[in-house]
Amino acid sequence: MTNNSPKVALVAGAHGVIGRNLIDHLLAAGDWEVIGISRRAGEARKRLRYVSADLLDPCALPHQLSELTTVTHIFYAAYQDAPDWAGLVAPNLGMLRNLVEAMEKIAPGLQHVSLMQGYKVYGAHLGPFKTPAREEDAGRFMPPEFNMAQQQYLEAQQRGKSWTWSAIRPSVVVGFGTGNPMNLAMVIAVYAAISKELGLPLRFPGKAGAWTPILEMTDAGLLARATIWAATEPACANQAFNINNGDLFRWEEMWPAIADYFGMESAGPLPLPLDTVMADKAPLWNDMQRKYGLLFDYAEVSSWKFGDFVFSWDYDFFADGSKARRLGFTEFADTKEMFFRVFDDFRKRRVIPDVKA
């Protein structure tokens, strides 16, 4: 591929935190045409359009995507939730398989498939895991685990083909996105807004043991740039990369800084299952919508189960990101500044009240 060759990105999971930021950065690069796949309609812009498709329907999908003959890169960030970890495998592997096999037939110029993963490949969702986790540590525990199942499928499907793949492994991704089951920044911001409305301090709702372990996060914008880099850098072909901000923190230091941002007193750990204690807060949120002119309904800004999951980690949670740096991706982000920037964005979008309100 020459620098003048057209690049056409197909983004699956277009409305999620990851997909939304990826689309913005592809458009900002100036040399991409972008197509978002989603069940919900999206607003078309210059060099961006959306296609409605059901990745779980292998019969209908080829027809729904039949006109996408010029696609060169697939960026796969779609996700289907399930009641348990084992149940995640079938739908998430099926969606990836259906998309790749349909596009192989539809788009003869396909060059690359980028797969979004996470630290689940290291067993991070199960309990204490080897840290810092390195890319070669993936999959060294008993399956099922859908991220590894997806990667193994891509490895097998790519053999003998002209296209390549990459697997991108962020930590917890922080950025704007509503209606997403895994949005930690939204959890913190909405929890803080409701706590402040009730005249409460910003109390850490997790386990006492989660207060001091070492953690890291991944800025959604940084992740988007790294994903595009890995998809277009020949040296990255057929490899996996940990992508993180490059700094580490503990909640015992970060939480008071977040409380200060919201103009609140900070309070230490008290196990508060958010999925339970926030279940009755919709009427209060409705009142706050009217009072502060907020634009999003309670269901759109609720990711409480994910908050409970993250705040239960009483073990270190970080990976080695040096492989990407050695191959040329040297960007980093300050995690505290990232949180504040995202909270500022939430205020501007009227997701939460102005911090001074």
PyMOL commands that set and color helices and strands:
alter all, ss='L'
color gray80, all
select helices_A, chain A and resi 17-29+61-64+86-106+119-122+135-137+146-158+184-197+208-210+220-232+234-236+251-261+274-277+282-292+298-301+304-310+322-326+335-348
alter helices_A, ss='H'
color red, helices_A
select strands_A, chain A and resi 7-12+32-38+48-52+73-76+112-116+164-170+172-174+202-203+217-219+239-243+266-267
alter strands_A, ss='S'
color yellow, strands_A
deselect
rebuild
show_as cartoon
